[in-house]
Amino acid sequence: MSRSGPEGRSTNQYDRRVPETHHPPCAITCHGAAGEVTGSCSLLETPAGSVLVDFGLFQGPRSSEWRNVEPPPIDFASLAAVVVTHAHVDHCGRLPMLPRLGFRGRVYCTEGTARLLPRVLRGSARLQRVRLDEFRRGMAPEAIPIWTEVGGEPAIPTAEPAVEPPFLYTPDEVETLLAMLHPLPLRRRGAIGRGLAVRFGHAGHVFGAAHAIFDLEGCDRAIAVFSGDVGSPHTGLLRPPDALPECATLVLESTRGDRLVSDTPDPDGDLAKVLEEVRSNSGTLLIPTFALGRAQQVVWRLAIAARHGRLEGLSVYLDAPMAEFALRRLDEEPEQLAEPLRTQAARGGDPFAVPGLKALFSRKQSLSIAARPSSVILAGAGFCDAGPILHHLAEGLPRPEVRVALSGWYPEGSLAWGLLRDCTHARINGQTVAVRAGIRRLEGYSGHASAEELVTWAKSGPAPPQRVILNHGTDSSRAAMASRFEELGIASQSPAPGTRLEYSI
């Protein structure tokens, strides 16, 4: 693993061998997602101006949410531009704060991301208001795992002090921000000014997701590439990521930097087993889902299951309006899909065809199908901390014929985290229920590349990056990735939040 000296600078042999140039230095500061997996926010300083890459929400416990209120120490008014890699809220959720902070320039993103951002950011503003109102009326969502001894009574955990949720921006501020969007087609340069340009490469993570490539006039390679979130080519849903161009510095996510491809052997087979359990018991399969990415992945896998007769006798519900919206975007723009799915769509087929799938758009509809027998229910939110999944779990967890399928990373202490660790009860919105449902982990549904896939992508260009800055990952996942790059002789750094890393180009 690379060692870090003062200011987080790598002290391994490779870094000492990097030749100096006559170009003025650049600098990168990770103001979020450095040692964690939310709150992406990085500042790129160049001789031609400074650019903010992503401005996402910190997610998790209330203490993390309040970190969103305090902006990083950046002169927002002097920024040449803001660049957004994709529409997940941990990368874009604080964008509407920018005008209030003094920014008046352009916000660059892909055309696909520009189609999603209005829905995502308007929904975020609306949800902030709803959560604040719920808190003030004493109706804030609650989802707590509980463990008890065999035969013992569940002990209700001591409630944390009630803290009002933050309110970050208004609907009007969202509209002001949306007017600043400047969409770019994939791979087309957008001039930021004074010789600095940005272009986007397909990232294969979610619809519209990209890595951001920065070019500076007079430099024969990219001065920096920010990976955003890199998709796994093994998921089979989206096209694999574009190759990495030659670059001086790669800022690379490491969400699954300690996970291997071999950890995810058979997603279709695992899903088939769970579906058979549900069918044989006339039960219910509950799948907590994230609206962008996970939902589309699961619907596609269900379509495959349907073609093999594994959904016969089961009704399927999509209880996440944003997920249905993103699904329609993929239907309308199949060029982002993996080649077999593009071919299927070109021949008039529908890769997402699940017979009888019904999208739900109201709380009344959602409540009416809670724990309905012989059904599969995809419901938000993916962390099981709010949204319609909570009333589905409150109804379903006490029932042995119910299955709950979980996949991906969950914040420590969350209900989903507890269910995967055999919690015996759950406290949901004031009601304590026993966990008698079968909890199943489904692998192979993550939108993030594994450790070796990240390394393969980092080596996919004409030459490896001169240095790698690891962000958007826990310290353990960043350490695992650092060891891999050290073996390849590539300098890597894992900076603490706010550490400014200066480098020559």
Secondary structure, DSSP 8 states (H G I E B T S, - for coil): ---B-GGG-B-SHHHHHS---SS--EEEEEEESSBSSS--EEEEEETTEEEEE------SSHHHHGGGTS--S--GGG-SEEE---S-HHHHTTGGGTGGGT--S-EEEEHHHHHHHHHHHHHHHHHHHHHHHHHHTT----EEEE---TT-------------------HHHHHHHHTTEEEE-TT--EEEETTEEEEEEE-SSSTT-EEEEEEETT-SSBSEEE--S---GGG-SB--------BSEEEEE-TBTT--GGG---HHHHHHHHHHHHHHTT-EEEEE--TTTHHHHHHHHHHHHHHTTTTTT-EEEEE-HHHHHHHHHHHH-GGGB-HHHHHHHHTT--TT--TT-EE--SHHHHHHTTT-SSEEEEES-TTSSSSTHHHHHHHHTT-TTEEEEE-S---TTSHHHHHTTT-SEEEETTEEEE--SEEEE--S--SS-BHHHHHHHHT-SSS--SEEEEESSBHHHHHHHHHHHHHTT-EEE---TT-EEEE--
